[in-house]
């Protein structure tokens, strides 16, 4: 009796190993992609929040200017 696997079993082990390695590499790529997307999303959200605060500040300044320069009052 031989301790080596048969031809079909060795092919199965070889391809299952390739599949496992491919799955691991794909998982790493997906993880890196997710990190990049989350970083960019966070940066984009920070820009949106900053822009909204600036717009609110500009509107508040304009409202205050109207109070002092409005000829109707």
Backbone as XML, in Angstrom:
<?xml version="1.0"?>
<chain id="A" units="angstrom">
  <residue number="1" name="UNK">
    <atom name="N" x="0.818" y="-1.191" z="0.000"/>
    <atom name="CA" x="0.000" y="0.000" z="0.000"/>
    <atom name="C" x="0.862" y="1.255" z="0.000"/>
  </residue>
  <residue number="2" name="UNK">
    <atom name="N" x="0.489" y="2.196" z="-0.817"/>
    <atom name="CA" x="1.256" y="3.428" z="-0.942"/>
    <atom name="C" x="0.618" y="4.519" z="-0.080"/>
  </residue>
  <residue number="3" name="UNK">
    <atom name="N" x="1.453" y="5.352" z="0.522"/>
    <atom name="CA" x="0.962" y="6.445" z="1.362"/>
    <atom name="C" x="0.640" y="7.681" z="0.533"/>
  </residue>
  <residue number="4" name="UNK">
    <atom name="N" x="1.010" y="7.674" z="-0.740"/>
    <atom name="CA" x="0.736" y="8.822" z="-1.602"/>
    <atom name="C" x="-0.711" y="8.782" z="-2.079"/>
  </residue>
  <residue number="5" name="UNK">
    <atom name="N" x="-1.327" y="9.975" z="-2.267"/>
    <atom name="CA" x="-2.701" y="9.990" z="-2.779"/>
    <atom name="C" x="-2.733" y="9.578" z="-4.240"/>
  </residue>
  <residue number="6" name="UNK">
    <atom name="N" x="-3.898" y="9.096" z="-4.672"/>
    <atom name="CA" x="-4.038" y="8.695" z="-6.072"/>
    <atom name="C" x="-4.003" y="9.928" z="-6.969"/>
  </residue>
  <residue number="7" name="UNK">
    <atom name="N" x="-4.026" y="9.708" z="-8.284"/>
    <atom name="CA" x="-3.948" y="10.818" z="-9.232"/>
    <atom name="C" x="-5.097" y="11.792" z="-9.095"/>
  </residue>
  <residue number="8" name="UNK">
    <atom name="N" x="-6.312" y="11.279" z="-8.944"/>
    <atom name="CA" x="-7.487" y="12.154" z="-8.811"/>
    <atom name="C" x="-7.433" y="12.915" z="-7.499"/>
  </residue>
  <residue number="9" name="UNK">
    <atom name="N" x="-7.032" y="12.247" z="-6.432"/>
    <atom name="CA" x="-6.956" y="12.902" z="-5.125"/>
    <atom name="C" x="-5.889" y="13.985" z="-5.122"/>
  </residue>
  <residue number="10" name="UNK">
    <atom name="N" x="-4.763" y="13.730" z="-5.786"/>
    <atom name="CA" x="-3.714" y="14.755" z="-5.810"/>
    <atom name="C" x="-4.160" y="15.956" z="-6.637"/>
  </residue>
  <residue number="11" name="UNK">
    <atom name="N" x="-4.894" y="15.715" z="-7.735"/>
    <atom name="CA" x="-5.442" y="16.840" z="-8.504"/>
    <atom name="C" x="-6.431" y="17.635" z="-7.664"/>
  </residue>
  <residue number="12" name="UNK">
    <atom name="N" x="-7.267" y="16.920" z="-6.917"/>
    <atom name="CA" x="-8.244" y="17.587" z="-6.051"/>
    <atom name="C" x="-7.530" y="18.448" z="-5.011"/>
  </residue>
  <residue number="13" name="UNK">
    <atom name="N" x="-6.506" y="17.902" z="-4.387"/>
    <atom name="CA" x="-5.756" y="18.660" z="-3.384"/>
    <atom name="C" x="-5.073" y="19.871" z="-4.007"/>
  </residue>
  <residue number="14" name="UNK">
    <atom name="N" x="-4.522" y="19.691" z="-5.208"/>
    <atom name="CA" x="-3.852" y="20.794" z="-5.891"/>
    <atom name="C" x="-4.835" y="21.921" z="-6.196"/>
  </residue>
  <residue number="15" name="UNK">
    <atom name="N" x="-5.983" y="21.580" z="-6.800"/>
    <atom name="CA" x="-6.942" y="22.617" z="-7.180"/>
    <atom name="C" x="-7.641" y="23.231" z="-5.966"/>
  </residue>
  <residue number="16" name="UNK">
    <atom name="N" x="-7.862" y="22.452" z="-4.926"/>
    <atom name="CA" x="-8.458" y="23.036" z="-3.720"/>
    <atom name="C" x="-7.468" y="23.993" z="-3.058"/>
  </residue>
  <residue number="17" name="UNK">
    <atom name="N" x="-6.183" y="23.672" z="-3.135"/>
    <atom name="CA" x="-5.167" y="24.593" z="-2.628"/>
    <atom name="C" x="-5.129" y="25.876" z="-3.429"/>
  </residue>
  <residue number="18" name="UNK">
    <atom name="N" x="-5.199" y="25.751" z="-4.765"/>
    <atom name="CA" x="-5.246" y="26.952" z="-5.609"/>
    <atom name="C" x="-6.477" y="27.787" z="-5.302"/>
  </residue>
  <residue number="19" name="UNK">
    <atom name="N" x="-7.616" y="27.107" z="-5.123"/>
    <atom name="CA" x="-8.848" y="27.819" z="-4.807"/>
    <atom name="C" x="-8.721" y="28.556" z="-3.478"/>
  </residue>
  <residue number="20" name="UNK">
    <atom name="N" x="-8.132" y="27.910" z="-2.491"/>
    <atom name="CA" x="-7.942" y="28.543" z="-1.186"/>
    <atom name="C" x="-7.027" y="29.750" z="-1.262"/>
  </residue>
  <residue number="21" name="UNK">
    <atom name="N" x="-5.939" y="29.614" z="-2.011"/>
    <atom name="CA" x="-5.017" y="30.741" z="-2.180"/>
    <atom name="C" x="-5.708" y="31.880" z="-2.922"/>
  </residue>
  <residue number="22" name="UNK">
    <atom name="N" x="-6.446" y="31.544" z="-3.980"/>
    <atom name="CA" x="-7.182" y="32.575" z="-4.726"/>
    <atom name="C" x="-8.217" y="33.266" z="-3.862"/>
  </residue>
  <residue number="23" name="UNK">
    <atom name="N" x="-8.901" y="32.505" z="-3.038"/>
    <atom name="CA" x="-9.900" y="33.084" z="-2.139"/>
    <atom name="C" x="-9.242" y="34.032" z="-1.144"/>
  </residue>
  <residue number="24" name="UNK">
    <atom name="N" x="-8.085" y="33.646" z="-0.610"/>
    <atom name="CA" x="-7.371" y="34.491" z="0.349"/>
    <atom name="C" x="-6.883" y="35.780" z="-0.308"/>
  </residue>
  <residue number="25" name="UNK">
    <atom name="N" x="-6.338" y="35.671" z="-1.512"/>
    <atom name="CA" x="-5.863" y="36.866" z="-2.230"/>
    <atom name="C" x="-7.043" y="37.774" z="-2.562"/>
  </residue>
  <residue number="26" name="UNK">
    <atom name="N" x="-8.145" y="37.183" z="-3.026"/>
    <atom name="CA" x="-9.342" y="37.976" z="-3.320"/>
    <atom name="C" x="-9.877" y="38.677" z="-2.086"/>
  </residue>
  <residue number="27" name="UNK">
    <atom name="N" x="-9.831" y="37.999" z="-0.949"/>
    <atom name="CA" x="-10.266" y="38.620" z="0.300"/>
    <atom name="C" x="-9.388" y="39.789" z="0.695"/>
  </residue>
  <residue number="28" name="UNK">
    <atom name="N" x="-8.084" y="39.645" z="0.512"/>
    <atom name="CA" x="-7.172" y="40.757" z="0.816"/>
    <atom name="C" x="-7.417" y="41.948" z="-0.102"/>
  </residue>
  <residue number="29" name="UNK">
    <atom name="N" x="-7.623" y="41.673" z="-1.386"/>
    <atom name="CA" x="-7.903" y="42.757" z="-2.336"/>
    <atom name="C" x="-9.205" y="43.459" z="-1.966"/>
  </residue>
  <residue number="30" name="UNK">
    <atom name="N" x="-10.231" y="42.681" z="-1.613"/>
    <atom name="CA" x="-11.513" y="43.274" z="-1.217"/>
    <atom name="C" x="-11.358" y="44.114" z="0.047"/>
  </residue>
  <residue number="31" name="UNK">
    <atom name="N" x="-10.552" y="43.654" z="0.989"/>
    <atom name="CA" x="-10.332" y="44.403" z="2.222"/>
    <atom name="C" x="-9.612" y="45.717" z="1.948"/>
  </residue>
  <residue number="32" name="UNK">
    <atom name="N" x="-8.585" y="45.678" z="1.114"/>
    <atom name="CA" x="-7.864" y="46.902" z="0.755"/>
    <atom name="C" x="-8.794" y="47.866" z="0.030"/>
  </residue>
  <residue number="33" name="UNK">
    <atom name="N" x="-9.612" y="47.357" z="-0.893"/>
    <atom name="CA" x="-10.566" y="48.193" z="-1.623"/>
    <atom name="C" x="-11.560" y="48.833" z="-0.654"/>
  </residue>
  <residue number="34" name="UNK">
    <atom name="N" x="-12.046" y="48.063" z="0.311"/>
    <atom name="CA" x="-13.004" y="48.584" z="1.281"/>
    <atom name="C" x="-12.383" y="49.695" z="2.117"/>
  </residue>
  <residue number="35" name="UNK">
    <atom name="N" x="-11.142" y="49.518" z="2.528"/>
    <atom name="CA" x="-10.459" y="50.551" z="3.313"/>
    <atom name="C" x="-10.318" y="51.826" z="2.496"/>
  </residue>
  <residue number="36" name="UNK">
    <atom name="N" x="-9.920" y="51.705" z="1.232"/>
    <atom name="CA" x="-9.770" y="52.880" z="0.367"/>
    <atom name="C" x="-11.108" y="53.583" z="0.185"/>
  </residue>
  <residue number="37" name="UNK">
    <atom name="N" x="-12.165" y="52.819" z="-0.057"/>
    <atom name="CA" x="-13.494" y="53.416" z="-0.249"/>
    <atom name="C" x="-13.952" y="54.126" z="1.017"/>
  </residue>
  <residue number="38" name="UNK">
    <atom name="N" x="-13.746" y="53.511" z="2.171"/>
    <atom name="CA" x="-14.173" y="54.142" z="3.422"/>
    <atom name="C" x="-13.379" y="55.406" z="3.715"/>
  </residue>
  <residue number="39" name="UNK">
    <atom name="N" x="-12.093" y="55.406" z="3.415"/>
    <atom name="CA" x="-11.283" y="56.611" z="3.627"/>
    <atom name="C" x="-11.771" y="57.728" z="2.720"/>
  </residue>
  <residue number="40" name="UNK">
    <atom name="N" x="-12.016" y="57.410" z="1.444"/>
    <atom name="CA" x="-12.492" y="58.432" z="0.516"/>
    <atom name="C" x="-13.881" y="58.917" z="0.894"/>
  </residue>
  <residue number="41" name="UNK">
    <atom name="N" x="-14.741" y="58.022" z="1.355"/>
    <atom name="CA" x="-16.083" y="58.423" z="1.769"/>
    <atom name="C" x="-16.002" y="59.345" z="2.972"/>
  </residue>
  <residue number="42" name="UNK">
    <atom name="N" x="-15.136" y="59.015" z="3.914"/>
    <atom name="CA" x="-14.980" y="59.848" z="5.097"/>
    <atom name="C" x="-14.471" y="61.231" z="4.707"/>
  </residue>
  <residue number="43" name="UNK">
    <atom name="N" x="-13.514" y="61.288" z="3.799"/>
    <atom name="CA" x="-12.992" y="62.571" z="3.335"/>
    <atom name="C" x="-14.085" y="63.361" z="2.634"/>
  </residue>
  <residue number="44" name="UNK">
    <atom name="N" x="-14.881" y="62.690" z="1.791"/>
    <atom name="CA" x="-15.965" y="63.354" z="1.075"/>
    <atom name="C" x="-17.011" y="63.886" z="2.051"/>
  </residue>
  <residue number="45" name="UNK">
    <atom name="N" x="-17.345" y="63.088" z="3.068"/>
    <atom name="CA" x="-18.327" y="63.541" z="4.056"/>
    <atom name="C" x="-17.799" y="64.735" z="4.843"/>
  </residue>
  <residue number="46" name="UNK">
    <atom name="N" x="-16.512" y="64.728" z="5.177"/>
    <atom name="CA" x="-15.933" y="65.869" z="5.880"/>
    <atom name="C" x="-16.019" y="67.127" z="5.021"/>
  </residue>
  <residue number="47" name="UNK">
    <atom name="N" x="-15.752" y="66.979" z="3.715"/>
    <atom name="CA" x="-15.862" y="68.132" z="2.823"/>
    <atom name="C" x="-17.298" y="68.637" z="2.750"/>
  </residue>
  <residue number="48" name="UNK">
    <atom name="N" x="-18.270" y="67.729" z="2.685"/>
    <atom name="CA" x="-19.672" y="68.138" z="2.643"/>
    <atom name="C" x="-20.076" y="68.874" z="3.916"/>
  </residue>
  <residue number="49" name="UNK">
    <atom name="N" x="-19.655" y="68.347" z="5.066"/>
    <atom name="CA" x="-19.994" y="68.992" z="6.340"/>
    <atom name="C" x="-19.350" y="70.368" z="6.415"/>
  </residue>
  <residue number="50" name="UNK">
    <atom name="N" x="-18.094" y="70.463" z="6.015"/>
    <atom name="CA" x="-17.383" y="71.741" z="6.026"/>
    <atom name="C" x="-18.061" y="72.741" z="5.092"/>
  </residue>
  <residue number="51" name="UNK">
    <atom name="N" x="-18.442" y="72.289" z="3.893"/>
    <atom name="CA" x="-19.110" y="73.160" z="2.932"/>
    <atom name="C" x="-20.447" y="73.642" z="3.476"/>
  </residue>
  <residue number="52" name="UNK">
    <atom name="N" x="-21.189" y="72.761" z="4.115"/>
    <atom name="CA" x="-22.492" y="73.150" z="4.659"/>
    <atom name="C" x="-22.326" y="74.178" z="5.772"/>
  </residue>
  <residue number="53" name="UNK">
    <atom name="N" x="-21.319" y="73.997" z="6.625"/>
    <atom name="CA" x="-21.075" y="74.971" z="7.692"/>
    <atom name="C" x="-20.710" y="76.328" z="7.100"/>
  </residue>
  <residue number="54" name="UNK">
    <atom name="N" x="-19.888" y="76.323" z="6.052"/>
    <atom name="CA" x="-19.521" y="77.584" z="5.407"/>
    <atom name="C" x="-20.737" y="78.270" z="4.815"/>
  </residue>
  <residue number="55" name="UNK">
    <atom name="N" x="-21.618" y="77.507" z="4.164"/>
    <atom name="CA" x="-22.820" y="78.096" z="3.580"/>
    <atom name="C" x="-23.725" y="78.675" z="4.659"/>
  </residue>
  <residue number="56" name="UNK">
    <atom name="N" x="-23.841" y="77.990" z="5.786"/>
    <atom name="CA" x="-24.664" y="78.511" z="6.877"/>
    <atom name="C" x="-24.054" y="79.786" z="7.441"/>
  </residue>
  <residue number="57" name="UNK">
    <atom name="N" x="-22.744" y="79.830" z="7.574"/>
    <atom name="CA" x="-22.084" y="81.033" z="8.076"/>
    <atom name="C" x="-22.280" y="82.195" z="7.117"/>
  </residue>
  <residue number="58" name="UNK">
    <atom name="N" x="-22.187" y="81.935" z="5.814"/>
    <atom name="CA" x="-22.384" y="82.994" z="4.821"/>
    <atom name="C" x="-23.813" y="83.517" z="4.899"/>
  </residue>
  <residue number="59" name="UNK">
    <atom name="N" x="-24.795" y="82.615" z="5.041"/>
    <atom name="CA" x="-26.188" y="83.041" z="5.124"/>
    <atom name="C" x="-26.435" y="83.838" z="6.395"/>
  </residue>
  <residue number="60" name="UNK">
    <atom name="N" x="-25.815" y="83.447" z="7.506"/>
    <atom name="CA" x="-25.982" y="84.195" z="8.750"/>
    <atom name="C" x="-25.403" y="85.594" z="8.626"/>
  </residue>
  <residue number="61" name="UNK">
    <atom name="N" x="-24.254" y="85.712" z="7.989"/>
    <atom name="CA" x="-23.636" y="87.024" z="7.796"/>
    <atom name="C" x="-24.526" y="87.889" z="6.915"/>
  </residue>
  <residue number="62" name="UNK">
    <atom name="N" x="-25.089" y="87.314" z="5.860"/>
    <atom name="CA" x="-25.973" y="88.082" z="4.978"/>
    <atom name="C" x="-27.225" y="88.543" z="5.718"/>
  </residue>
  <residue number="63" name="UNK">
    <atom name="N" x="-27.781" y="87.688" z="6.563"/>
    <atom name="CA" x="-28.967" y="88.070" z="7.334"/>
    <atom name="C" x="-28.633" y="89.207" z="8.291"/>
  </residue>
  <residue number="64" name="UNK">
    <atom name="N" x="-27.468" y="89.144" z="8.923"/>
    <atom name="CA" x="-27.065" y="90.218" z="9.830"/>
    <atom name="C" x="-26.851" y="91.519" z="9.065"/>
  </residue>
  <residue number="65" name="UNK">
    <atom name="N" x="-26.278" y="91.442" z="7.865"/>
    <atom name="CA" x="-26.082" y="92.643" z="7.060"/>
    <atom name="C" x="-27.416" y="93.253" z="6.668"/>
  </residue>
  <residue number="66" name="UNK">
    <atom name="N" x="-28.391" y="92.431" z="6.368"/>
    <atom name="CA" x="-29.711" y="92.939" z="6.001"/>
    <atom name="C" x="-30.346" y="93.699" z="7.162"/>
  </residue>
  <residue number="67" name="UNK">
    <atom name="N" x="-30.109" y="93.245" z="8.371"/>
    <atom name="CA" x="-30.687" y="93.925" z="9.527"/>
    <atom name="C" x="-30.179" y="95.359" z="9.638"/>
  </residue>
  <residue number="68" name="UNK">
    <atom name="N" x="-28.912" y="95.568" z="9.307"/>
    <atom name="CA" x="-28.314" y="96.889" z="9.465"/>
    <atom name="C" x="-28.430" y="97.753" z="8.216"/>
  </residue>
  <residue number="69" name="UNK">
    <atom name="N" x="-28.631" y="97.145" z="7.055"/>
    <atom name="CA" x="-28.644" y="97.927" z="5.817"/>
    <atom name="C" x="-30.004" y="97.940" z="5.136"/>
  </residue>
  <residue number="70" name="UNK">
    <atom name="N" x="-31.014" y="97.319" z="5.718"/>
    <atom name="CA" x="-32.327" y="97.235" z="5.082"/>
    <atom name="C" x="-33.008" y="98.605" z="5.148"/>
  </residue>
  <residue number="71" name="UNK">
    <atom name="N" x="-33.299" y="99.230" z="4.003"/>
    <atom name="CA" x="-33.900" y="100.575" z="4.010"/>
    <atom name="C" x="-35.377" y="100.569" z="4.418"/>
  </residue>
  <residue number="72" name="UNK">
    <atom name="N" x="-36.008" y="99.416" z="4.429"/>
    <atom name="CA" x="-37.423" y="99.369" z="4.763"/>
    <atom name="C" x="-37.665" y="99.594" z="6.245"/>
  </residue>
  <residue number="73" name="UNK">
    <atom name="N" x="-36.686" y="99.363" z="7.071"/>
    <atom name="CA" x="-36.898" y="99.495" z="8.518"/>
    <atom name="C" x="-36.662" y="100.876" z="9.003"/>
  </residue>
</chain>
